[in-house]
Amino acid sequence: MNITWFLPVLALAAAPALATEIASPAGGWNRSGLVDKSEQATVAYPNSPIDRGAQSKRGMIKGRIAAAGGKRAPHQLVVNGNPLRLMTDEQGHYARPYLFGAGSNSVEVKSPQGKSLRRVQFYETNAGRPLPGLRVICAWDDTEAEIDLHIVTPDGQHAYFGHPVLTNGGGLDVDSVDGPGPEMYTMTAPLRGNYHVYINYWGKLGANGYHFDESKRQMEMITARVTLVYNENTPREKREEFVLPMRSIGELTLVKSFTF
């Protein structure tokens, strides 16, 4: 009698949970060479970004999210507190390039409901690796949208996909052209003066390539998240987040003008 009652409970408890893996970077104490890029950004999933080559010592965040029946709702990748929409290939693999600074770094995968599924913490011990004095990250929630990040620096230079590397030490890294980002600008020694951050809803990606047909949009309104991080991985770190609606193709939005 007791066995009849308890067998279903035991079987339910033994059912395997959905697996979430972070294959790299590894947790613990790491030195440059262990987290630096060993692969080109073209391995990124689900679609390969354009490697503009603006930043060196880039690392790859890689892993796999398994789901019953092969169906996976978009998860969230949180890197050093920066939330990014995480898409996978058909087998559940993900790979995203990221420029880690010296000091403490963290990578976390969250479920679509915001539950933490896997987290890795590591400390980059190479004192020669510079810390990002200014980082700007843009991500969005429509996988078919192409949103571009534009940065104007105090000396009048303009960083965007057509001019990713600036002579003042700043630049855009990989250009996510197939959504949902991120686009990232990094500057290790920011100039003093005024900065201007813009985002541009450039177009859409469909089965036949890029287009500008509003009627084929899969979402009525796209939401873009822009994160500004000052003095990352230091006691003076400060961050600001902006959530902006992108209503029409071609829209150029000033996110913020600020003085560093």
C-alpha positions in Angstrom: 0.0 0.0 0.0 2.7 2.4 0.9 4.8 1.5 -2.2 1.8 2.2 -4.4 1.5 5.7 -3.0 5.2 6.6 -3.0 6.3 5.3 -6.4 4.8 8.2 -8.5 6.4 10.7 -6.1 9.8 9.2 -6.4 9.6 9.0 -10.2 8.6 12.6 -10.4 11.5 13.7 -8.2 14.0 11.8 -10.3 13.0 13.5 -13.6 16.0 15.3 -15.0 16.0 19.1 -15.0 16.7 21.2 -18.0 20.5 21.6 -18.4 22.2 24.9 -18.7 25.9 25.0 -19.3 28.6 27.7 -19.4 31.6 26.1 -21.0 33.7 29.2 -21.0 35.0 31.3 -19.4 36.1 29.1 -16.5 35.5 30.1 -12.9 38.3 30.9 -10.5 41.6 32.7 -11.0 42.4 33.3 -14.7 45.2 34.9 -16.5 45.2 36.4 -20.0 45.5 33.5 -22.5 42.8 31.5 -20.7 40.0 33.9 -21.4 41.4 35.7 -24.4 39.8 34.8 -27.8 41.1 31.6 -29.3 38.3 31.6 -31.9 37.1 34.3 -34.3 33.7 35.9 -33.6 32.3 34.1 -36.6 31.6 31.1 -34.3 28.9 33.2 -32.5 25.3 31.8 -32.4 22.8 32.0 -33.8 24.2 34.3 -36.4 27.7 35.4 -37.0 28.4 39.1 -36.4 30.9 41.2 -38.3 34.3 41.2 -36.5 35.4 44.8 -36.8 38.6 44.0 -34.9 38.4 47.2 -32.8 39.2 45.5 -29.5 42.0 43.0 -28.6 42.0 40.4 -25.9 38.3 39.5 -26.5 36.9 36.4 -24.8 34.2 34.1 -25.9 31.2 33.2 -23.7 30.1 29.8 -24.8 27.7 27.1 -23.5 24.4 25.3 -24.2 20.8 25.5 -23.0 18.9 22.2 -23.4 15.1 22.2 -23.5 12.5 19.5 -24.0 11.5 19.1 -27.6 14.2 21.4 -28.8 12.1 24.5 -28.0 13.8 27.3 -26.1 12.4 30.7 -25.3 14.9 33.5 -25.4 17.0 33.5 -22.2 19.1 36.3 -20.7 22.8 36.5 -20.5 24.1 38.8 -17.7 27.7 39.8 -18.0 29.1 41.9 -15.1 25.6 43.1 -14.4 24.9 43.9 -18.1 21.7 42.1 -19.3 21.7 40.8 -22.9 19.1 38.8 -24.8 20.5 35.3 -25.4 19.6 33.3 -28.5 20.9 29.8 -29.5 21.3 27.7 -32.5 18.9 24.7 -33.1 20.9 22.5 -30.7 20.8 25.1 -28.0 24.4 26.3 -28.3 25.3 29.9 -27.7 28.5 31.8 -28.2 29.0 35.6 -27.7 32.2 37.6 -27.8 32.9 39.9 -24.9 35.8 42.1 -23.8 36.6 41.4 -20.2 38.6 43.8 -18.1 41.0 43.0 -15.2 39.6 42.2 -11.8 36.4 40.4 -10.9 34.0 39.3 -13.8 30.8 37.3 -13.8 28.7 35.5 -16.4 25.2 34.4 -15.6 22.4 32.7 -17.6 18.9 33.5 -16.6 15.6 31.9 -17.7 13.0 33.8 -19.6 11.3 34.3 -16.2 14.4 35.8 -14.7 15.5 32.8 -12.7 19.3 32.3 -12.4 20.2 29.0 -14.1 24.0 29.0 -14.1 26.6 31.5 -12.9 30.4 31.7 -13.3 32.6 34.1 -11.4 36.3 34.6 -12.3 39.1 37.0 -11.4 41.3 38.2 -14.3 44.7 38.4 -12.6 46.7 40.1 -15.3 47.5 43.5 -14.0 48.7 44.6 -17.4 45.2 44.3 -18.9 43.5 47.7 -18.9 40.2 48.3 -17.3 37.4 49.8 -19.4 37.0 53.5 -18.3 33.9 53.8 -20.4 31.7 51.1 -21.9 28.4 51.5 -23.8 26.3 48.4 -24.6 23.2 48.3 -26.7 20.9 45.3 -27.0 17.3 44.9 -28.2 14.4 42.4 -28.2 13.6 41.8 -31.9 15.8 39.2 -33.5 15.1 40.6 -37.0 15.9 44.2 -36.2 19.2 45.9 -36.9 20.0 48.6 -34.5 23.3 50.5 -34.7 25.2 52.2 -31.9 26.8 55.6 -32.6 29.2 57.4 -30.2 30.5 60.9 -30.7 33.6 61.6 -28.6 34.9 65.0 -27.2 37.5 65.4 -30.0 34.7 65.2 -32.6 35.3 61.6 -33.8 32.3 59.4 -34.6 32.3 55.7 -33.9 29.7 53.6 -35.8 29.7 50.5 -38.1 31.3 52.3 -41.0 34.1 53.8 -38.8 34.5 51.4 -35.8 38.1 52.2 -34.7 39.0 55.7 -33.4 42.5 57.2 -33.1 41.8 58.2 -29.5 41.7 54.6 -28.3 38.0 54.0 -28.4 36.1 51.8 -30.8 33.2 49.5 -31.5 33.9 45.8 -31.3 31.9 43.1 -33.1 28.9 44.4 -35.0 25.8 42.3 -34.4 24.0 42.5 -37.7 21.3 39.9 -37.2 19.9 40.9 -33.9 19.5 41.0 -30.9 22.9 42.6 -30.2 24.9 43.6 -28.4 26.7 46.5 -30.0 29.5 47.6 -27.7 31.7 50.6 -27.5 34.8 50.5 -25.2 37.4 53.1 -24.2 40.1 52.3 -21.7 41.3 55.9 -21.2 38.4 58.2 -22.0 39.1 61.7 -23.0 37.7 64.5 -20.8 34.8 66.3 -22.3 31.4 65.8 -23.8 30.1 62.5 -25.2 26.9 61.8 -27.2 25.3 58.4 -27.4 22.8 57.6 -30.2 21.1 54.5 -31.5 19.6 54.1 -35.0 16.9 51.7 -36.0 18.6 50.9 -39.3 16.4 48.2 -40.8 15.1 44.6 -40.7 16.5 41.2 -41.7 14.2 38.9 -43.6 14.4 35.7 -45.6 15.6 37.7 -48.6 18.1 39.9 -46.7 17.7 43.4 -45.3 14.6 45.4 -46.0 12.9 48.5 -44.8 9.2 47.4 -45.1 7.4 48.4 -41.9 4.5 46.0 -42.8 6.7 43.0 -42.3 7.7 43.8 -38.7 7.2 40.9 -36.3 6.8 43.3 -33.3 4.8 46.5 -33.3 7.4 48.2 -31.1 11.0 47.3 -30.4 12.6 48.0 -27.1 16.3 48.8 -26.9 18.3 48.8 -23.7 21.4 50.9 -23.5 23.8 50.6 -20.6 26.6 53.1 -19.8 29.3 51.8 -17.5 31.9 54.1 -16.0 35.2 52.8 -14.5 34.2 49.2 -14.7 35.5 46.7 -12.1 36.8 49.5 -9.8 35.5 51.0 -6.5 34.3 54.0 -8.6 32.1 51.9 -11.0 28.9 53.6 -11.9 26.2 52.5 -14.4 23.2 53.9 -16.0 20.5 52.1 -18.0 18.1 53.4 -20.5 15.1 51.5 -22.1 14.0 53.1 -25.3 11.1 52.3 -27.7 12.1 52.0 -31.4 8.9 52.7 -33.3 9.9 53.1 -36.9 12.7 52.1 -39.3 15.2 54.9 -39.7 14.6 56.4 -36.3 17.7 58.0 -34.7 17.5 58.5 -31.0 19.7 60.5 -28.7 20.2 58.3 -25.6 22.3 60.7 -23.6 24.8 63.5 -23.7 27.2 63.5 -20.8 30.6 64.9 -19.6 33.3 62.5 -18.5 
